[in-house]
């Protein structure tokens, strides 16, 4: 007997958390690179350029990745998610509640 395919399932909560952490870590590392570079140019690098820049990138990436992963899990586990999807569907056609000025009798 052939296997009947059900409706397509979306990513699991853990996969959404990983995706949020990866996106947040990437954005945070880029922001850490920018902020670290500006700081190195303004103040200097007491521990060397690469070590100072790496600290900024790692700290910013880890922080933003953590918050982005938590936010993506919270957003995906909302009880209002199904209602929001239904509300974004095609508009309902409601009957006219008043007589048209062209169709008066």
Secondary structure, 3 states (H helix, E strand, C coil): CCCCCCCCCCCCHHHHHHHHHHHHHHHHHHHHHHHHHHHHHHHCCCCCHHHHHHHHHHHHHHHHHHHHHHHHHHHHCCCCHHHHHHHCCCCCCCCCCCCCCCCCC
